Amino acid sequence: MSIWWSLHLRREAASVPLARRFLLGTMETAGVDPDISFDLSLALSEACANAVEHGGDRTALGEPGDSGYGRPAADSGQYRVTAYLDGEKCRIEVSDSGPGFPARRALRPAAHSEQHPQHPQHPLPPGDAEAESGRGLDLIQQLSDHVQFGNRPGHGAVVRFDKVLKWREGALLTV
């Protein structure tokens, strides 16, 4: 058995904990190990926060004089979260309708020098404690097994990440 779901959410701060709780509830019901659930829910929160903050500034494509020029894209007030859980892994995708990632977005390799204060097994992202730009993407990289950041031409950014699942004893959804 596998589980698949998709949410279309408004680009509002309140949507981030909603998506996180939905994922946590799904994984709890299926029997995913709590540490894996925590990692994925934190990565999802970061991806959703990025979509809320950056995911809708794109305007409709066109030239001056075109009827659509300079208007916000029709879906700029929303973003989408899709999750797939199967016997081996969970894949999560967050897509928005914003301007996308800069053409030369370079992610640094994850460094595991500092530890998360409440969860010592989870490292904090590298870099200056005051630096905000890109830290969420670095955190997603550290908490996932495989990550892809990309742009959908004319449609915004997409963040896709996978993690191999571990299961509690007696889990409903297993390999």
The 8 nearest C-alpha neighbors of each residue, nearest first, counted from 0:
[[1, 172, 85, 2, 86, 173, 174, 171],
 [0, 2, 85, 84, 3, 86, 172, 83],
 [1, 3, 84, 83, 85, 4, 0, 82],
 [4, 2, 83, 82, 84, 1, 5, 81],
 [5, 3, 82, 81, 83, 2, 6, 80],
 [4, 6, 81, 80, 82, 7, 79, 3],
 [7, 5, 80, 79, 8, 81, 4, 18],
 [6, 8, 79, 78, 80, 77, 5, 9],
 [9, 7, 77, 78, 6, 79, 14, 10],
 [8, 10, 77, 11, 76, 78, 14, 7],
 [9, 11, 51, 77, 76, 8, 78, 12],
 [12, 10, 13, 9, 14, 51, 15, 8],
 [11, 13, 14, 15, 51, 10, 48, 16],
 [14, 12, 11, 15, 16, 17, 10, 9],
 [13, 15, 17, 12, 11, 16, 18, 8],
 [14, 16, 17, 18, 13, 47, 12, 44],
 [17, 15, 19, 18, 14, 20, 13, 44],
 [16, 18, 14, 20, 15, 19, 21, 13],
 [19, 17, 21, 15, 16, 20, 14, 22],
 [18, 20, 16, 22, 40, 17, 21, 44],
 [21, 19, 23, 17, 22, 18, 24, 16],
 [20, 22, 18, 24, 19, 23, 17, 25],
 [21, 23, 25, 19, 20, 24, 26, 18],
 [24, 22, 20, 26, 25, 21, 27, 19],
 [25, 23, 27, 21, 22, 26, 20, 28],
 [24, 26, 22, 28, 23, 27, 29, 21],
 [25, 27, 29, 31, 23, 28, 24, 30],
 [28, 26, 24, 30, 29, 25, 31, 23],
 [27, 29, 25, 26, 30, 24, 171, 31],
 [28, 30, 26, 171, 172, 27, 31, 170],
 [31, 29, 170, 27, 167, 28, 166, 171],
 [32, 30, 166, 26, 167, 29, 27, 165],
 [31, 33, 166, 167, 165, 35, 34, 36],
 [34, 32, 36, 35, 37, 31, 27, 167],
 [35, 33, 37, 36, 32, 38, 31, 39],
 [34, 36, 38, 37, 33, 32, 39, 164],
 [35, 37, 33, 39, 34, 38, 40, 32],
 [36, 38, 34, 40, 35, 39, 33, 41],
 [39, 37, 35, 41, 142, 36, 40, 42],
 [40, 38, 42, 36, 41, 37, 43, 35],
 [39, 41, 43, 37, 19, 42, 38, 36],
 [40, 42, 44, 38, 43, 39, 37, 45],
 [43, 41, 139, 39, 45, 44, 40, 38],
 [44, 42, 40, 46, 41, 45, 39, 47],
 [45, 43, 41, 47, 42, 46, 15, 48],
 [44, 46, 48, 42, 135, 43, 47, 49],
 [45, 47, 43, 49, 48, 44, 42, 50],
 [48, 46, 50, 44, 49, 45, 15, 43],
 [47, 49, 51, 45, 50, 46, 44, 52],
 [50, 48, 52, 46, 47, 51, 53, 45],
 [49, 51, 54, 47, 53, 48, 52, 95],
 [52, 50, 10, 48, 49, 54, 53, 11],
 [51, 53, 49, 50, 48, 54, 10, 55],
 [54, 52, 50, 49, 51, 55, 97, 56],
 [55, 53, 97, 50, 95, 96, 51, 52],
 [56, 54, 97, 75, 96, 57, 53, 76],
 [55, 57, 97, 98, 54, 58, 53, 75],
 [58, 56, 97, 98, 55, 71, 72, 59],
 [59, 57, 71, 72, 70, 69, 60, 56],
 [58, 60, 72, 70, 71, 68, 67, 69],
 [61, 59, 68, 58, 67, 62, 153, 69],
 [60, 62, 68, 65, 59, 67, 63, 69],
 [61, 63, 65, 68, 64, 60, 67, 69],
 [64, 62, 65, 68, 61, 69, 66, 67],
 [63, 65, 62, 66, 68, 61, 67, 69],
 [66, 64, 68, 67, 62, 63, 61, 69],
 [65, 67, 68, 64, 61, 63, 62, 70],
 [68, 66, 65, 70, 59, 69, 61, 60],
 [69, 67, 61, 65, 70, 66, 59, 62],
 [68, 70, 58, 59, 67, 71, 60, 61],
 [71, 69, 58, 59, 68, 67, 72, 73],
 [72, 70, 58, 59, 73, 57, 75, 69],
 [71, 73, 59, 75, 58, 74, 70, 57],
 [74, 72, 75, 71, 76, 59, 70, 96],
 [73, 75, 76, 72, 77, 96, 78, 55],
 [76, 74, 55, 72, 96, 77, 73, 71],
 [75, 77, 10, 74, 9, 55, 78, 73],
 [78, 76, 9, 10, 8, 75, 74, 7],
 [77, 79, 95, 8, 94, 7, 9, 10],
 [78, 80, 7, 94, 6, 93, 8, 95],
 [81, 79, 93, 6, 5, 92, 7, 94],
 [80, 82, 5, 92, 91, 4, 6, 93],
 [83, 81, 91, 4, 90, 3, 5, 92],
 [82, 84, 3, 90, 89, 2, 91, 85],
 [85, 83, 89, 2, 1, 88, 3, 82],
 [84, 86, 1, 87, 88, 2, 89, 83],
 [85, 87, 174, 173, 88, 172, 1, 84],
 [88, 86, 85, 164, 163, 174, 89, 173],
 [89, 87, 163, 164, 162, 85, 84, 86],
 [88, 90, 84, 83, 162, 161, 85, 163],
 [91, 89, 161, 83, 82, 160, 88, 84],
 [90, 92, 82, 160, 159, 81, 161, 83],
 [91, 93, 159, 81, 158, 80, 82, 94],
 [92, 94, 80, 158, 157, 79, 46, 159],
 [95, 93, 157, 79, 156, 78, 158, 92],
 [94, 96, 78, 54, 155, 156, 97, 50],
 [95, 97, 155, 154, 75, 55, 54, 74],
 [98, 96, 54, 55, 155, 57, 56, 99],
 [97, 99, 57, 155, 56, 100, 96, 54],
 [100, 98, 156, 155, 150, 97, 101, 149],
 [99, 101, 156, 102, 150, 104, 149, 98],
 [102, 100, 104, 103, 99, 98, 150, 105],
 [103, 101, 104, 100, 99, 150, 105, 149],
 [102, 104, 101, 105, 100, 106, 149, 99],
 [105, 103, 101, 102, 106, 100, 148, 133],
 [106, 104, 103, 107, 102, 101, 108, 133],
 [107, 105, 104, 108, 137, 136, 133, 109],
 [106, 108, 109, 105, 137, 110, 125, 140],
 [109, 107, 110, 106, 137, 140, 141, 125],
 [108, 110, 141, 107, 111, 137, 140, 125],
 [111, 109, 125, 112, 108, 124, 141, 122],
 [110, 112, 122, 113, 109, 123, 114, 125],
 [111, 113, 110, 114, 122, 125, 123, 124],
 [114, 112, 123, 122, 111, 115, 124, 125],
 [115, 113, 122, 119, 123, 121, 116, 112],
 [114, 116, 122, 119, 123, 118, 121, 117],
 [117, 115, 118, 119, 114, 123, 121, 122],
 [118, 116, 115, 119, 114, 121, 120, 122],
 [117, 119, 115, 120, 121, 116, 114, 122],
 [120, 118, 115, 114, 121, 116, 117, 122],
 [119, 121, 118, 122, 114, 115, 117, 34],
 [122, 120, 119, 115, 118, 114, 123, 142],
 [123, 121, 114, 115, 111, 113, 124, 120],
 [122, 124, 115, 114, 113, 125, 121, 138],
 [123, 125, 138, 137, 134, 122, 126, 110],
 [126, 124, 110, 123, 109, 127, 111, 112],
 [127, 125, 128, 124, 130, 134, 129, 110],
 [126, 128, 130, 129, 125, 131, 124, 134],
 [127, 129, 130, 126, 131, 125, 124, 134],
 [130, 128, 127, 131, 126, 132, 134, 125],
 [131, 129, 127, 128, 132, 126, 134, 133],
 [130, 132, 134, 129, 133, 128, 135, 127],
 [131, 133, 134, 130, 135, 136, 129, 137],
 [132, 134, 136, 135, 131, 137, 106, 130],
 [135, 133, 137, 136, 131, 132, 138, 124],
 [136, 134, 138, 45, 137, 133, 139, 46],
 [135, 137, 139, 133, 138, 134, 140, 45],
 [136, 138, 134, 140, 135, 139, 124, 133],
 [137, 139, 135, 141, 140, 124, 136, 134],
 [138, 140, 42, 136, 142, 137, 141, 143],
 [141, 139, 137, 138, 143, 142, 146, 136],
 [140, 142, 138, 139, 143, 109, 137, 124],
 [141, 143, 139, 38, 140, 138, 42, 39],
 [144, 142, 162, 140, 145, 141, 161, 139],
 [143, 145, 162, 161, 146, 163, 142, 160],
 [146, 144, 161, 160, 143, 162, 147, 140],
 [147, 145, 160, 159, 140, 161, 143, 148],
 [146, 148, 159, 158, 160, 149, 145, 157],
 [149, 147, 158, 157, 159, 146, 150, 156],
 [150, 148, 157, 156, 147, 158, 151, 100],
 [149, 151, 156, 99, 155, 152, 157, 100],
 [150, 152, 154, 155, 156, 153, 149, 157],
 [153, 151, 154, 150, 155, 99, 156, 98],
 [152, 154, 151, 155, 60, 96, 98, 150],
 [153, 155, 96, 151, 152, 156, 97, 95],
 [156, 154, 96, 97, 99, 95, 98, 151],
 [157, 155, 99, 150, 95, 94, 149, 151],
 [156, 158, 94, 149, 93, 150, 148, 159],
 [157, 159, 148, 93, 92, 147, 94, 149],
 [160, 158, 92, 147, 91, 146, 157, 93],
 [159, 161, 146, 91, 145, 90, 143, 147],
 [162, 160, 90, 145, 89, 144, 143, 91],
 [161, 163, 144, 143, 89, 88, 164, 90],
 [162, 164, 88, 87, 89, 161, 165, 144],
 [163, 165, 88, 87, 162, 166, 89, 35],
 [166, 164, 32, 31, 163, 35, 167, 87],
 [165, 167, 31, 32, 30, 170, 168, 164],
 [168, 166, 32, 30, 170, 31, 169, 165],
 [167, 169, 170, 166, 30, 32, 171, 31],
 [168, 170, 167, 171, 30, 166, 173, 172],
 [171, 169, 30, 167, 168, 172, 29, 166],
 [172, 170, 29, 30, 173, 169, 28, 0],
 [173, 171, 29, 170, 0, 86, 30, 1],
 [174, 172, 86, 170, 171, 166, 85, 0],
 [173, 86, 87, 172, 85, 0, 166, 164]]
